[in-house]
Amino acid sequence: MWFIPYKQIAWDTRLKESEIRRRLNGYVAPVITYMVQVRLTDKPFKGKITTNGFEMMRVVSSRNSWLPLVNGNIESTINGSCIKIKMRMHSIPLLFTLFFLGVTLLVGLSGILASIRTGVYKWQDILIPFGFFLFGYTYSTATFHSEASLVKEFMSKLLQKDYKKLLKEDWEYPIWLNIFFRDFFSNYHIRIFLKP
């Protein structure tokens, strides 16, 4: 469902639970909390792997509040294993997004009610709050689902029987997109633009 930041996927594979955990261990770094966010690992995910599941989040060198939190469950089946993952937004960005959307919706509705009450219709009182609502909803949902599709693609490649060690290109955006975001939105360029 593309209209909410939640995704549920299941894979059936001939791999055993231990093999899946072994493969995941190669790509999931333990969570280390620091005050400054620095990419301290070459692994694409951070989280923990337990005996019957895993919890992980993609490691990025920039800030992205809408990264999906991936909760996975590994179950043994007759032919191998079944991996079920649920991807959802982290609770703090979700609460912030809901607050932002709620405020913009209330401001837009109050603009409509004020226009009806006074009989004077100002398009900016109605369109601007709803424009902010539409932008906030579209941005958070699209960002979440673009990251979720990277996780889905990564897990699909990881669970293939003819698995080879995955390269960095298998879990990163295309190189031109990384260069654009890193170069254009880095602090260096922002400081240049803000210099007096």
N, C-alpha and C positions, 0 to 999 in steps of 0.2 A: 504494500500500500504506500504509494508515493506521497500521500497528503499528510501523513504523520511520521515523526522521526522514530520509527520502530521497524525492525525487520527480523523475521524468523526464518531460518533455513535449516534443512536437514540433508545429510549425505549418508548414503549407505556405501560402505567400502569393504573390501576383503581384508584390509589390514587389521591386525590385532590391536587391542587397547595399548599394550606396551609399546608397539611400534609407533602409534600415533603420538603418544606422550614423548617418545624419544625424538621424533621429528619436530614436535612443537618446542621442546627444550632448546633446540638449536636456534630458534628464532624469537624466544620470549625471554627478556631479561627481567631479573627481580626488580620490584619497585623500590627505588631509593628516593627519599623525599629530601629536597633541599629548598632553601628559600629562593634561590635563583634557578630558573629553569635553564638547564644546560643539557645538551644531548651528550650523555656520558657513555653510550653504547653504540655499537654498530648493528645491533639487533633491531629489527623493525617494530617489535612490540615490547611492552613492559607489562608485567602482571605476575600471576602465579598459576602453577599447574598442580592440581591435586590428583589423587588416585582415580577419581571418577569424573573429573572435569577440569575446567580452566576458566580463568578470568583475565582478560587482557585488553589493552588499549594501544593503538598505534603510537609510536614515538615519532614526533615531528620536530624539526629544528625551529619552526616558527610557532606562533600562537594560533591555536584553533580550538575554541571552546566547544565546538559541535562535533568533536570526534566521538564515534560510537564506542560505548563500553560493551565489550563482547563477553557474554557469559556462555560457556559451552559445556555440554554434557556428553560424555562418551559412554555408550552402552554396548555390551557384548551381544552379538546376535549369532545365529547358527553359522552364517557365512562369513562372519568377520565382526564388524562394528558399525554402529550407527552414531553419527555425530550430529547433535542438535545444538544450534547456536541461536541466541537471542541478542540482537543488537539494539541498544537504546541509548538515548542521550544521558549524559551524566546529570545527576540531580540538581546541582547548582546552576549550570547553564540552562537547564530546562526551566527551573523556577524563574530565573532572570528573563528568559524568553517569554514565558507566560505572563509575567508582570508587565513587560514592555507591550506585549500584544493587548493585554487587558486595558492598560492605560490609554493606548491609542484608540482602541475600540470605544471606550467610554467618552473620550474627547470627541470622537467623530459622532457618536450618538447624541451627545449634548449639543453639538453644532446643529444637527438636524432638528432636535427639539426646540432649540432657540430660534431657528429659522421659521419653524411652523408657528411658534408662539408670537413672534414679532411680525411675521408676514414678509420679512425681508430675507431673500435668499442670497447668501454669499457663498460662492462656490469654494473659496479657500477654507471656509470653516468646515466644509464637508469633505472635500477631496484631499486636502493635505493630511489630516489624521488617517484617513483610509489608505492613502498612498504609503504612509509610514507603516501601517499595519500590513499591507500587502508586501512591502519590501522586507520587513522583519520576518514575516512568515515564510516567504519564498527563499530568502537568504539562508535562514537556519535549516529549513527542510532540505533544500538543494545541497547545502554543504554537508549535512549529515549523510544524505544518500550517496553523494559522490565518494565519501570516505568509506561508507558501508560497501559500495561496489568494489573498492580496492581490497577490503578484507575478504569479501566473497571470492574474488579472483585468486587471491593469495591462498586461501584455504582449499580451493579447488585444485590448484597446482600442487599443494602440499600433500593432498590425499590421493594423487594419482599413483598407480602401481609402478609405472616406470619413472619414478621420482628421481630427479637429479638435484644436486644442491642448487637452491634458488639464488639467482643473482639479485643485486640491488634493484634492477629494472623491474623485477617481478612484484615489488611492493611500493614502488615510488611512482609519482606522476611522470609523464614524459619529460625529458631533459629540458626542452624549451620552456615548459611551464615552470619548472623549478628555477631556471635561470631568471625568468621574468619576475617571479614573486620574490626571489632572494635579492635580485639587484634593484628592482624598482621600489619594493616596500621595506628595504632594510633601513635601519636607523641612520646610516650614513647619508642616504639620499634625503631622508626627512630633515636631518639637521641642515643640509645644504639649502633646502627649500625654506627653512625657517630662519636662516641667518639674516640679520638686519642689513 
